[in-house]
Amino acid sequence: MTLNKMISKDFIKSFILFIFFTFPFLNGANAQNITKIVRIVSGGTVSFNFKSLTEYTSGKILSNWSRLSIQYRDTSNTGGDGTSIGWRILVRSGSATIQSDGAAPDLPLSTIQIKPTTSIPGTIVNNITLSAADQIIVEGVDPGALEVTGEIYLTYECGTITPLIRQQPDYYFVDLIFTLVEINP
C-alpha cells in the first residue's frame, strides 16, 4: 500500500466519523433555558418622610415611585427548567419587621402596601400588604417562543391602613426582594 492510499483511507474514515457524530447535533444544539431578568430602573430607594399630623394619621402615598423592567423568555421544551406556562413577579421583605435605626420599636410589615401597574398586556396585578413571605404582584402567561418585556410601576402606601400616629419618630428601613419566576405545569 502506498502512503497516499493510507492517508486517503484514514482521511475518509475520520471524515465519516466526524459527520456521523456531528450531524445529529447540528439542529438540536441550540436550545436555551428560560431567560429571567428583573431590573430596577428607578425608585430603588423608597423614603417616607412624615412631616405633619395629617401624614401621621392618614399615611403617605408614593405613586408610581419604583419602575421595574422585566424580560422573560422560554425557548426550551425539555431539560433544565422545562416548559413553563407563565411567569410571576414575587415580592417579600428581607426581614420580619420594618427595623428601627435607633431605640424606637420596630414597625409591623403591614404598615406598607404595594400596588403595581404594568405596561405588559395580558397580565394580572395584585395589590399586597408587605410580608416576609413571597407574594405575587404581577402574573402573565407564556407567549411561546416570543419574549415578554415591559415595565412594572409600583406605588407604595405607608400608614394608610395602620396609622402611625402613636409610633416614635425614627429612621426605619426594610429591604424588598423582587423575584421573577416561571410557572410550571
Residue frames relative to the residue before (quaternion, step in Angstrom):
aa qw qx qy qz dx dy dz
M 1.0000 0.0000 0.0000 0.0000 0.00 0.00 0.00
T 0.3701 -0.7313 0.5283 0.2216 3.50 -0.93 0.85
L 0.6676 -0.5157 0.3693 0.3898 3.51 -1.29 0.39
N 0.6337 0.5418 -0.3327 0.4407 3.61 0.99 -0.78
K 0.6609 0.5001 -0.3123 0.4643 3.59 0.97 -0.85
M 0.6460 0.5144 -0.3253 0.4607 3.62 1.01 -0.77
I 0.6524 0.5002 -0.3123 0.4760 3.58 0.95 -0.86
S 0.6582 0.5123 -0.3089 0.4570 3.57 0.92 -0.88
K 0.6629 0.5023 -0.3050 0.4639 3.57 0.93 -0.90
D 0.6741 0.4821 -0.2926 0.4771 3.61 0.90 -0.90
F 0.6323 0.5318 -0.3284 0.4577 3.57 1.01 -0.79
I 0.6646 0.5019 -0.3022 0.4638 3.57 0.90 -0.94
K 0.6452 0.5112 -0.3249 0.4657 3.62 0.94 -0.83
S 0.6677 0.4992 -0.2981 0.4648 3.57 0.90 -0.91
F 0.6539 0.5191 -0.3068 0.4570 3.56 0.95 -0.88
I 0.6567 0.5022 -0.3087 0.4704 3.59 0.94 -0.88
L 0.6530 0.4995 -0.3158 0.4737 3.62 0.94 -0.82
F 0.6286 0.5360 -0.3266 0.4593 3.57 1.01 -0.83
I 0.6765 0.4774 -0.2837 0.4837 3.60 0.85 -0.96
F 0.6537 0.5371 -0.3159 0.4294 3.58 0.91 -0.94
F 0.7594 0.3759 -0.2130 0.4865 3.60 0.90 -0.88
T 0.6880 0.4827 -0.2886 0.4587 3.62 1.11 -0.45
F 0.6304 0.5989 -0.3404 0.3578 3.60 0.85 -0.91
P 0.6741 0.4990 -0.3366 0.4281 3.67 0.78 -0.80
F 0.7096 0.4700 -0.2638 0.4539 3.61 1.13 -0.56
L 0.4563 0.7112 -0.4479 0.2924 3.60 1.19 -0.16
N 0.7610 0.3562 -0.2088 0.5004 3.62 0.89 -0.82
G 0.7322 0.4525 -0.2411 0.4484 3.59 1.07 -0.59
A 0.6030 0.6137 -0.3537 0.3670 3.60 1.15 -0.16
N 0.6649 0.5301 -0.3159 0.4208 3.60 1.18 -0.01
A 0.3426 0.7312 -0.5180 0.2820 3.61 1.10 0.56
Q 0.1563 -0.7769 0.6043 0.0826 3.55 -1.17 0.64
N 0.4718 -0.6296 0.5211 0.3307 3.52 -1.23 0.35
I 0.7040 -0.4434 0.3412 0.4375 3.53 -1.31 -0.14
T 0.2642 -0.7391 0.6016 0.1481 3.56 -1.00 0.93
K 0.0479 0.7920 -0.6038 0.0769 3.58 -0.76 1.08
I 0.1213 0.7866 -0.5926 0.1239 3.57 -0.53 1.18
V 0.0206 0.7587 -0.6510 0.0122 3.57 -0.97 0.90
R 0.0523 -0.8047 0.5909 -0.0239 3.57 -0.80 1.09
I 0.3498 -0.6810 0.5924 0.2510 3.55 -1.15 0.62
V 0.2430 -0.7946 0.5457 0.1084 3.56 -0.47 1.25
S 0.7812 -0.1128 0.0913 0.6072 3.58 0.99 -0.85
G 0.7649 0.3711 -0.2678 0.4533 3.54 -1.25 0.39
G 0.2301 0.8094 -0.5082 0.1834 3.56 1.02 0.75
T 0.7339 0.2597 -0.1817 0.6007 3.56 1.25 -0.40
V 0.1359 -0.7885 0.5985 0.0398 3.56 -0.77 1.08
S 0.0112 -0.8065 0.5900 -0.0348 3.58 -0.64 1.14
F 0.1409 -0.7561 0.6352 0.0705 3.54 -0.86 1.02
N 0.0527 -0.7866 0.6152 0.0034 3.59 -0.61 1.14
F 0.1494 -0.7945 0.5861 0.0538 3.57 -0.41 1.25
K 0.0382 -0.8485 0.5262 -0.0405 3.57 -0.54 1.20
S 0.7803 0.2658 -0.1553 0.5444 3.59 1.21 -0.19
L 0.6541 -0.5010 0.3963 0.4052 3.53 -1.32 0.32
T 0.6169 0.5529 -0.3369 0.4475 3.58 1.05 -0.76
E 0.6666 0.4924 -0.3041 0.4699 3.60 0.93 -0.83
Y 0.6502 0.5067 -0.3195 0.4673 3.61 1.04 -0.71
T 0.7258 0.4245 -0.2497 0.4803 3.61 1.02 -0.72
S 0.7758 0.3486 -0.1789 0.4945 3.62 0.99 -0.80
G 0.4896 -0.6603 0.4360 0.3663 3.57 1.20 -0.38
K 0.3428 -0.7202 0.5691 0.1999 3.51 -1.35 0.00
I 0.1738 -0.7827 0.5937 0.0691 3.57 -1.05 0.85
L 0.1103 -0.7536 0.6455 0.0568 3.56 -0.98 0.94
S 0.2049 -0.8325 0.5081 0.0829 3.57 -0.06 1.35
N 0.8556 -0.0309 -0.0234 0.5162 3.55 -0.96 1.00
W 0.1733 0.8439 -0.4899 0.1335 3.57 1.06 0.77
S 0.7872 0.2196 -0.1159 0.5644 3.58 0.89 -0.91
R 0.1315 -0.7675 0.6236 0.0696 3.52 -1.16 0.71
L 0.1230 -0.7844 0.6070 0.0330 3.54 -0.75 1.16
S 0.2072 -0.7391 0.6266 0.1345 3.55 -1.09 0.73
I 0.0663 -0.8100 0.5815 0.0358 3.57 -0.84 0.93
Q 0.0783 -0.7407 0.6657 0.0462 3.49 -1.33 0.55
Y 0.0779 0.7899 -0.5993 0.1042 3.56 -0.74 1.11
R 0.1336 0.7798 -0.6017 0.1098 3.55 -0.93 0.93
D 0.1135 -0.7773 0.6176 0.0374 3.54 -0.91 1.00
T 0.0096 0.8209 -0.5690 0.0480 3.57 -0.35 1.25
S 0.6226 0.5551 -0.3442 0.4310 3.57 1.23 0.08
N 0.2761 -0.7433 0.5863 0.1659 3.52 -1.16 0.69
T 0.7934 0.1106 -0.0452 0.5969 3.57 1.19 -0.53
G 0.7074 0.4782 -0.3262 0.4057 3.52 -1.32 0.03
G 0.8568 0.2148 -0.1143 0.4546 3.54 -1.37 -0.17
D 0.8410 -0.0636 0.0966 0.5285 3.54 -0.46 -1.24
G 0.4218 -0.7023 0.4749 0.3215 3.58 1.18 -0.40
T 0.6687 -0.4804 0.3770 0.4242 3.53 -1.31 -0.13
S 0.2177 -0.7761 0.5779 0.1278 3.56 -0.89 0.90
I 0.3417 -0.7239 0.5563 0.2229 3.54 -1.29 0.33
G 0.8034 -0.0691 0.0343 0.5905 3.57 1.29 0.04
W 0.3516 -0.7149 0.5667 0.2101 3.53 -1.35 -0.22
R 0.1394 -0.7786 0.6078 0.0701 3.55 -1.31 0.43
I 0.2378 -0.6909 0.6539 0.1964 3.52 -1.28 0.53
L 0.1287 -0.7891 0.5999 0.0300 3.54 -0.76 1.13
V 0.0686 -0.7701 0.6309 0.0646 3.56 -1.21 0.52
R 0.0854 0.7567 -0.6462 0.0509 3.52 -1.22 0.68
S 0.5045 -0.6188 0.4920 0.3471 3.53 -1.25 0.29
G 0.5006 -0.6634 0.4724 0.2935 3.53 -1.22 0.46
S 0.7663 0.2194 -0.1488 0.5852 3.58 1.29 0.00
A 0.6319 -0.5690 0.3869 0.3568 3.56 -1.30 0.23
T 0.7807 0.1705 -0.0980 0.5932 3.60 1.26 -0.33
I 0.4868 -0.5511 0.5505 0.3954 3.52 -1.37 -0.01
Q 0.2791 -0.8383 0.4536 0.1166 3.52 -0.25 1.32
S 0.4184 -0.6925 0.5421 0.2270 3.51 -1.10 0.87
D 0.4091 -0.7066 0.5254 0.2394 3.54 -1.08 0.76
G 0.7554 0.3228 -0.1761 0.5424 3.57 1.22 -0.48
A 0.7920 -0.3202 0.2481 0.4568 3.53 -1.05 -0.82
A 0.4885 0.6736 -0.4355 0.3435 3.62 1.23 -0.13
P 0.5542 -0.5901 0.4548 0.3712 3.59 -1.15 0.51
D 0.5675 -0.5909 0.4493 0.3563 3.57 -1.16 0.62
L 0.4083 -0.6883 0.5439 0.2524 3.56 -1.27 0.47
P 0.5191 -0.6197 0.4693 0.3553 3.60 -1.10 0.53
L 0.5894 -0.5861 0.4244 0.3590 3.58 -1.14 0.63
S 0.5915 0.6010 -0.3587 0.4003 3.60 1.13 -0.59
T 0.4756 0.6634 -0.4328 0.3827 3.59 1.29 0.00
I 0.7608 0.3421 -0.1737 0.5235 3.61 1.14 -0.62
Q 0.1068 -0.7503 0.6501 0.0548 3.54 -1.07 0.91
I 0.1794 -0.7598 0.6172 0.0981 3.55 -1.17 0.70
K 0.0628 -0.7974 0.6000 -0.0148 3.55 -0.83 1.09
P 0.1542 -0.8257 0.5385 0.0674 3.61 -0.35 1.22
T 0.0449 -0.7053 0.7010 0.0959 3.50 -1.43 0.37
T 0.1174 -0.8200 0.5582 0.0472 3.59 -1.14 0.45
S 0.4269 -0.6755 0.5453 0.2532 3.52 -1.31 0.47
I 0.5435 0.6271 -0.3940 0.3953 3.59 1.28 -0.07
P 0.3715 -0.7549 0.4898 0.2285 3.62 -0.58 1.08
G 0.8165 0.3006 -0.2055 0.4481 3.55 -1.24 0.53
T 0.5291 0.6327 -0.4117 0.3877 3.58 1.14 0.53
I 0.3204 -0.6905 0.6099 0.2203 3.52 -1.35 0.33
V 0.1240 -0.7884 0.5989 0.0654 3.60 -0.85 0.95
N 0.1484 -0.7849 0.5995 0.0510 3.54 -1.12 0.78
N 0.3203 -0.6978 0.6073 0.2043 3.55 -0.93 0.95
I 0.0633 -0.8212 0.5671 0.0033 3.58 -0.89 0.88
T 0.3401 -0.6390 0.6367 0.2658 3.49 -1.40 0.29
L 0.5319 -0.6771 0.4070 0.3049 3.56 -0.73 1.10
S 0.0798 0.7664 -0.6347 0.0584 3.56 -1.10 0.80
A 0.6052 -0.5667 0.4196 0.3693 3.56 -1.31 0.13
A 0.6263 0.5074 -0.3349 0.4881 3.60 1.29 -0.14
D 0.5808 -0.5737 0.4435 0.3700 3.59 -1.14 0.62
Q 0.0264 -0.7766 0.6294 -0.0085 3.55 -1.01 0.92
I 0.4499 -0.6826 0.5096 0.2683 3.57 -1.05 0.79
I 0.1034 -0.7933 0.5961 0.0674 3.58 -0.82 0.99
V 0.7823 0.0408 -0.0352 0.6205 3.61 1.16 -0.57
E 0.0225 -0.7943 0.6061 -0.0344 3.55 -1.03 0.87
G 0.0194 0.8052 -0.5916 0.0368 3.57 -1.01 0.84
V 0.5224 -0.6284 0.4773 0.3230 3.54 -1.30 0.33
D 0.5320 -0.6066 0.4868 0.3346 3.55 -1.27 0.45
P 0.2669 -0.8015 0.5135 0.1504 3.63 -0.59 1.06
G 0.6524 -0.4869 0.3238 0.4821 3.61 1.10 0.53
A 0.8112 -0.2319 0.1866 0.5033 3.55 -0.94 -0.90
L 0.5232 0.6359 -0.4196 0.3819 3.61 1.23 -0.13
E 0.4481 -0.6846 0.5119 0.2618 3.54 -1.21 0.54
V 0.2829 -0.7146 0.6118 0.1872 3.56 -1.09 0.76
T 0.1120 0.7669 -0.6260 0.0864 3.57 -0.79 1.03
G 0.3226 0.7390 -0.5528 0.2102 3.54 -1.11 0.59
E 0.4595 -0.6776 0.5095 0.2648 3.49 -1.36 -0.09
I 0.2043 -0.7346 0.6370 0.1132 3.50 -1.25 0.63
Y 0.1867 -0.7767 0.5966 0.0764 3.55 -0.86 1.05
L 0.1648 -0.8111 0.5586 0.0543 3.56 -0.84 0.99
T 0.1637 -0.7433 0.6442 0.0755 3.52 -0.94 1.03
Y 0.1762 -0.7838 0.5909 0.0739 3.54 -0.91 0.98
E 0.0885 -0.7606 0.6413 0.0486 3.53 -1.07 0.83
C 0.0428 -0.7927 0.6081 -0.0035 3.55 -0.90 0.94
G 0.8454 0.1349 -0.1217 0.5022 3.56 -0.76 1.06
T 0.4648 0.6846 -0.4565 0.3268 3.62 1.17 0.21
I 0.7222 0.3596 -0.2276 0.5452 3.60 1.11 -0.61
T 0.7637 0.1958 -0.0965 0.6075 3.57 0.99 -0.90
P 0.3006 -0.7844 0.5083 0.1900 3.64 -0.15 1.20
L 0.3751 -0.7470 0.5174 0.1833 3.55 -1.13 0.73
I 0.2974 0.8168 -0.4635 0.1723 3.58 1.29 0.17
R 0.7622 0.3548 -0.2059 0.5008 3.63 0.97 -0.69
Q 0.5103 0.6424 -0.4241 0.3836 3.61 1.23 0.24
Q 0.5093 -0.6465 0.4753 0.3110 3.56 -1.11 0.69
P 0.4887 -0.6329 0.4999 0.3328 3.60 -1.03 0.70
D 0.2408 0.7405 -0.5937 0.2030 3.57 -0.95 0.90
Y 0.4743 -0.5754 0.5429 0.3863 3.54 -1.34 -0.16
Y 0.0702 -0.7900 0.6091 0.0026 3.56 -0.79 1.07
F 0.0217 -0.8102 0.5858 0.0038 3.56 -1.07 0.62
V 0.0311 0.7540 -0.6560 0.0134 3.52 -1.32 0.52
D 0.3507 -0.7132 0.5652 0.2211 3.58 -1.04 0.76
L 0.2155 -0.7416 0.6207 0.1353 3.55 -1.10 0.78
I 0.1606 -0.7865 0.5931 0.0621 3.56 -0.91 0.96
F 0.1193 -0.7898 0.6012 0.0245 3.55 -0.65 1.20
T 0.0317 -0.7972 0.6026 -0.0215 3.57 -0.94 0.93
L 0.2149 -0.7388 0.6266 0.1240 3.56 -1.04 0.87
V 0.0253 0.8136 -0.5766 0.0707 3.58 -0.60 1.16
E 0.4450 -0.6535 0.5357 0.2965 3.54 -1.27 0.44
I 0.3467 -0.6858 0.5933 0.2396 3.55 -1.25 0.51
N 0.1756 -0.7949 0.5754 0.0784 3.56 -0.65 1.12
P 0.5604 -0.6232 0.4225 0.3449 3.58 -1.08 0.69
